[in-house]
Amino acid sequence: MKVRRREHDHELNELVAVGESAIHGRGLFATRRIARDEYIGTFCGPPAKRDGMHVLWVYEGDDEDAMAVGRIGRNLLRFLNHDARCNAVFDGFDLYAVRAIRSGEEITIDYGTGW
């Protein structure tokens, strides 16, 4: 079964909303229960040439020839906060739940070392 992509805010609004975060500033919250392994949305925006706020870097290609590709977040996924015990993870620019997420729970990712 092909999953309909969620890239734009009006599509993401079916599943998430921005709210005040206990972690930092604003965060992204589930508006309904999200099942483990469920596709949440795609991080969209123009290409990034350097690091900065709301930039997501992924590595494309195999380990030896991997190339860093960045995007400047322009949709609601730019509000994801860091938690080492995250409940979501990116596969490329697509975000998936790594466990069931309750309605009203903040959706978090692990920014990696240094955070």
C-alpha positions in Angstrom: 0.0 0.0 0.0 1.5 3.4 -1.0 1.4 6.0 1.7 0.3 9.5 0.7 3.2 11.9 1.4 2.8 14.6 4.0 5.1 17.5 2.9 3.0 20.7 3.3 1.6 22.1 6.5 -2.0 21.5 5.5 -1.2 17.8 5.1 0.9 17.6 8.3 -2.0 19.3 10.2 -3.9 15.9 9.9 -1.3 14.4 12.4 0.7 17.1 14.2 0.5 20.6 15.6 3.0 23.1 17.0 2.7 24.0 20.7 4.7 25.1 23.7 7.4 22.6 24.6 8.8 21.7 28.0 12.1 20.9 26.2 12.7 24.2 24.4 10.4 27.0 23.0 8.0 25.4 20.6 7.7 21.8 19.7 5.8 19.4 17.5 2.9 17.4 19.1 0.8 14.5 17.9 -2.9 15.4 17.4 -3.9 11.7 17.3 -2.2 8.4 18.3 0.6 7.5 15.9 1.5 3.8 15.6 5.0 2.4 15.8 6.7 2.6 12.4 4.0 4.9 11.0 5.1 7.5 8.5 4.7 11.0 10.0 5.9 13.3 7.2 8.7 14.6 5.0 11.1 17.4 6.0 10.8 19.9 3.1 12.6 23.0 2.1 15.2 24.5 -0.2 18.8 23.1 -0.3 21.1 24.2 2.5 24.7 25.2 1.8 25.7 25.6 5.4 24.5 24.7 8.9 22.0 26.8 10.7 18.6 26.9 12.5 16.1 24.4 11.1 18.6 22.7 8.8 18.5 18.9 8.5 21.5 17.0 7.1 21.2 13.5 5.7 23.8 11.3 4.1 22.9 9.9 0.7 24.8 7.0 -0.8 26.8 4.1 0.6 29.2 4.6 3.6 32.3 5.2 1.5 30.8 7.6 -1.0 28.1 9.2 1.2 27.3 12.8 0.5 25.8 15.2 3.0 22.6 16.8 1.7 20.9 19.5 3.7 17.5 21.2 3.6 16.3 24.3 5.4 13.0 23.4 7.0 10.0 25.2 5.7 7.2 22.9 7.1 6.1 22.0 10.6 8.8 19.4 11.0 11.3 22.2 11.6 9.8 22.4 15.2 11.1 18.9 16.2 13.1 19.1 19.4 15.9 16.9 20.6 15.6 14.0 23.1 18.2 11.2 23.3 15.2 8.9 24.0 13.4 10.1 20.9 10.1 8.7 19.6 10.7 9.4 16.0 13.6 9.0 13.5 14.4 10.2 10.0 15.0 7.8 7.1 16.4 10.2 4.6 14.0 13.2 4.9 11.0 11.0 5.8 10.1 10.9 9.5 8.8 7.7 11.2 7.6 6.8 14.7 10.0 4.4 16.5 7.3 3.6 19.1 3.6 4.4 19.6 3.1 8.1 20.2 0.2 9.2 22.3 -2.1 12.1 21.2 -0.8 15.3 22.8 2.8 13.8 23.2 5.7 15.8 21.9 7.4 14.2 18.9 11.2 14.3 19.3 14.3 13.2 17.4 17.9 12.6 18.5 20.0 15.4 17.1 23.1 13.3 17.6 26.3 13.9 19.6 26.9 17.4 20.9 23.3 18.1 22.0 
